[in-house]
Amino acid sequence: MGDLLPGRDDDGLAGKLAQARRRLSELDLPAAEADRLHRQFIAICDAAKVPDADRASGLRRVAAFLSTLDQVAVGRPPNKKPKR
């Protein structure tokens, strides 16, 4: 039964994934953009569930996704630097 309890790394990753899911659901986006981001989120979740998945890689992926959500929320296209 102890095998079913999440480890410390799992807790951090699970919390970040929950945060990403919540934030994605709060965004009011055009359908195409919402679908694209949802597919990206599902891909991150699927990669995290693979047996022997690298937790550090999962944390990097979800951090990059959260950054994308930050950019979308303020109206900048993802991965674009703001104009100065």
N, C-alpha and C positions, 0 to 999 in steps of 0.2 A: 504494500500500500504506500510505503514511503517513496517509491519510484514515481508516483503520480503528483507529488508535491513539486511545485516549481522551484528551481534554484534561484540564486541571487541574480544571475544574468537574465534568466527568464522573466523575473519580476520587472526588471528595467525595460526589457524589450516589450513585454506585454503592456506595460503602462504607456510606453511611447506609441505603440500601435493603437491603443484605446484613445489616446489623445488625438492621433491623426484621424481616426474614424469620426470622432466627435467634431473636430474642426472641419473636416470635409463635409459633414452633414449640415453644418451651420452656414456654409457658403451658398450664396444665391448666384448660380452660374448658368450660362447657356447649356442646353442639354449635351451638346457635343463635347464641351470642355469638361462638364461633370462626368460624362461617361469615360473620357480619357483618363481623368484623375482617378476615378473609381477602379479602372482596369489596372492602373499603376499600383494602387494600394493593394489590390488583390494579389498582384505579382509579388509584392514585398511580403505579404502574409504567407503565400505559398512557399516562397524561398525559405522563410523562417521555420516552416513546418517540416522541411525535408530532414530525414534522419541524419544526425551528425552535422546539422547546419551550423555554420560559423556564426556565433552570436555577435561578434564584433562587426562582421559584415552586415548582419541584420540591423544592428544599431546605426551603422553608417547609412544604410539605405533609408531607414525611417527618418533619420535626421535630415537627409537630403530632401525627402518628401515633405517634411514639415517646413523646410526652408522654401520649397516650391509653393506650399500653401500660404506662407507668409507673403510671398511675392504676388500671388494671385489675389490675396485679400486686399492688398493696397493698390491693385490695378496695374502692376507691372507684369510684362510677360516673364515667365520663368527663365532663369539663367541669363538675364540681361542686366547689365549694370545701369544704374540710374544716370540720367544726364546731369552734368554739372553745370 
